[in-house]
Amino acid sequence: MAPERLAPACARPWGQYRVLAEPSGYQIKEILVRPGQRLSLQRHRYRGEHWYVVHGRAVAVCDDHEVTLEEGRSLEVPRGVWHRIMNPGDSGLLFIEVQTGEYFGEDDIERLADDYGRI
């Protein structure tokens, strides 16, 4: 039996992500955020997300709440909630994102604020 191959990494201005699994009903991504970078303040119509920090420290925002996540900690991001994650550290932030819902395309991102001009 041939070894399973990982999908290629998708580069973004804040780092990169790689899809680890995309069976019916959910999708799993490995996300690496470079030091001092953050994802856009965004929400999704069709999916919720669950973040699990594997390496580093994250500052996460969900609506009006800000929380620091250390390695081994996780956060539930419900569908429709404004959210973002940031790497305040000096090394890479690695987290696993499990998406659940009806649709997982990148066009299900509504941005409110973005450091890279993608609004």
N, C-alpha and C positions, 0 to 999 in steps of 0.2 A: 504494500500500500504506500503510495507516494505521500511525503510529508505535506501538511497543509501550508499554503503560502499566505503570508499576510498581504493585505492590500497595500499599495504604495502610499506613502505619507502625502497628505495634501498640505502644501505650504500656505501659511497665512501671515499677515504682517506681525502678529503677536507670537507666532511659533508655528506649530503644525498639529494635525490630527491624522489618525489612521483608523479606518473602520475595521474592527476586529470580528464582528458578526452582524449579519442582517437577515435573520430569519423572519418569518411572518409575525407581526405584532410587536416587535421591538428591534432596537439597533444598539450595538455597543461600540463605543469609540474610546481610543486611547488618545489623550490630549496633552501636549507639552506646551507650556507657556514660558517664554523666555523671561529672565529677570527684569523686573520693572514694567512689564507689559500687562495689558488687560484686554479682555474681549469687549465687544460693544455691549451697551445696555440694551437688552433685547427681550422680546417675548415671542411665544409661538402659539399659533391658533390650534394646531393639530397634535401637539405632543407635550408631554411632561418630561422632566429629566431628573435623574438621581446622580449626584456627583460623589465619588469616593477618592480621597487624596491618597496616592501611593507614595509620593516623594515630595518633600518641600512643605511650604506653608502657603495657604491661600487666604485671601480676603474675598468673601462672597457677599453679594448684595441680592436680596429678594425683596422687591417692593421697597419699603422704607426701613428694612432691617439689614444690618451689616453683621457678619459673623466671621470669626477667624477659624479656619480649619487646619488642624495639624495632620500629620501622617496618621492614617487609620481612621480618620473622622469622615463623616458623610453629611450630605444635605439633600433634601427633597425639594425640587423646584416644580411646583404645580403648573399645569398648562395655563397660559394667559397671564402669568406673573412676570413683571419686569425683573430681569436678573442680569448679573455679570459676575465674572470671576477675575481676580487680579493676582499677580505674583509679586509680592513686596520683597522677596528674598534676593539673595546674591547667586543662587543657582536655579536650575530649571524646576518648575512645578509640573509634576506629572499626576494626572488624575484620570479616572475611568468615568465615562458618562454612559449611563444606561437610559436610553430614550424609550418611552412607551407611548402608544397612541395610535392614530390612524394613518399618519403620513410623516416621513422623515427627511424629505428633500430640503436642501439648503435654501430654497425659495420660501420656506416657512419661517423666515427670520424677519421680524419687524424691528427695526432699530430706532431707538430714541436718541442715543448719543454714541459717538464712535470717534476714537482717536485717530483714525486712518481715513476719514472722509468718505465713508461708505454709506452715508444716509441717503 
